[in-house]
């Protein structure tokens, strides 16, 4: 989304948005929705991986791969939204090293 100076909101008199401002607004909404969806999916896969610690090695390897794919998609979505640093997310969600090791290996 482009940078606007104060007072340049793209709104016309009466509160209506111009075409570009409306498009920017809708794109920002879609980006937020996609980011939220990717984050929830990654959290779900990470929770399933954590819950399956006692399962066999084959099942765990499959869950690590699924979690890695979800985290990779989430990180891409974050970068598309301008969030380039992932250290806080990695720390806050306790993303295992086994998952992180698979990122970028595609």
Buried (B, 14 or more C-beta within 10 A) or exposed (E): EEEEEEEEEBEEEEEEBEEEBEEBBEEEEEBEEBBEEBBEBBBEBBEEBEEBEEEEEEEBEBBBBBBBBBBBBBBEBBEEBEEEEBEEBBEEBEBBEBBBEBBEEE
